[in-house]
Structures are given as C-alpha cells and as structure tokens.
Amino acid sequence: MSFALLSVPAETALPIIRPLLTAFGAAVFALRPLVGYGLLAAILWVFKPLLSGAARAAVILFKPRQSLTERNERRTLRSIVALNRMARELDTQQPNLAAELRLLAARG
C-alpha cells in the first residue's frame, strides 16, 4: 500500500495533485530501503552491549581462556624462539653474541 492511495479524495478534488502524488510515491519507494537500513542500524546500536556480550560468551564457550601458568609458559616459549631466531641471524657476523643469545635461550 503506497502513500498515494491514502489521498485519493484529494486527487479527485484537485486533478493537478496527481503528478505530485506520483512523484512523492516514487520518492517514498526509493527511500524505503534507506529507512529500513537506518532502523536496523538504530536497533543494532541500541542493543550493541547485549550483542557484544553474547559474542564474548560464544567465544569463551568455544575457546576458553588459558590459565596463568599456561600463558606464562607460552610467553617464555615465544621469548626462547625469538632469542634463537636472533642468534641464527647473528651467527655469521657476530658468533660470540650468537652464543650468548643461545645461552640466554637455554636458561629459559
């Protein structure tokens, strides 16, 4: 149902209004998706905290957070790998520094 159908009595009373109603109906038809997307954006904006909380709960459900000891072990392993990588890069230019880096990596 378009807006133009609501004003049929005005159209019969004033025949000059017919082109205006047709143009206005086309404008409403063109703006209808924009209004719908605007309403969707407004609803998402209002419920953003609820949706973000539900998303976090879903992430925690499928991938629980690691314990503190697991996170510390992972950090230590990353630092050991980084030290060994730096030692490999410096092996040809500065062998003494590379040996020291390997020693630090061996300590953990």
ChimeraX attribute file (.defattr): number of C-alpha atoms within 10 A of each C-alpha:
attribute: neighborCount
match mode: 1-to-1
recipient: residues
	/A:1	5
	/A:2	11
	/A:3	14
	/A:4	18
	/A:5	11
	/A:6	10
	/A:7	13
	/A:8	14
	/A:9	9
	/A:10	14
	/A:11	17
	/A:12	11
	/A:13	9
	/A:14	10
	/A:15	9
	/A:16	11
	/A:17	14
	/A:18	16
	/A:19	11
	/A:20	12
	/A:21	18
	/A:22	13
	/A:23	12
	/A:24	15
	/A:25	16
	/A:26	15
	/A:27	11
	/A:28	16
	/A:29	13
	/A:30	11
	/A:31	11
	/A:32	12
	/A:33	11
	/A:34	12
	/A:35	12
	/A:36	11
	/A:37	11
	/A:38	12
	/A:39	12
	/A:40	12
	/A:41	12
	/A:42	12
	/A:43	11
	/A:44	13
	/A:45	11
	/A:46	11
	/A:47	11
	/A:48	12
	/A:49	11
	/A:50	11
	/A:51	13
	/A:52	11
	/A:53	11
	/A:54	12
	/A:55	12
	/A:56	11
	/A:57	13
	/A:58	12
	/A:59	12
	/A:60	11
	/A:61	10
	/A:62	8
	/A:63	9
	/A:64	10
	/A:65	11
	/A:66	10
	/A:67	8
	/A:68	9
	/A:69	9
	/A:70	11
	/A:71	12
	/A:72	12
	/A:73	12
	/A:74	13
	/A:75	12
	/A:76	14
	/A:77	14
	/A:78	12
	/A:79	15
	/A:80	19
	/A:81	14
	/A:82	14
	/A:83	20
	/A:84	20
	/A:85	15
	/A:86	15
	/A:87	22
	/A:88	15
	/A:89	13
	/A:90	16
	/A:91	14
	/A:92	10
	/A:93	9
	/A:94	11
	/A:95	14
	/A:96	13
	/A:97	14
	/A:98	21
	/A:99	16
	/A:100	13
	/A:101	20
	/A:102	19
	/A:103	14
	/A:104	14
	/A:105	18
	/A:106	11
	/A:107	7
	/A:108	10
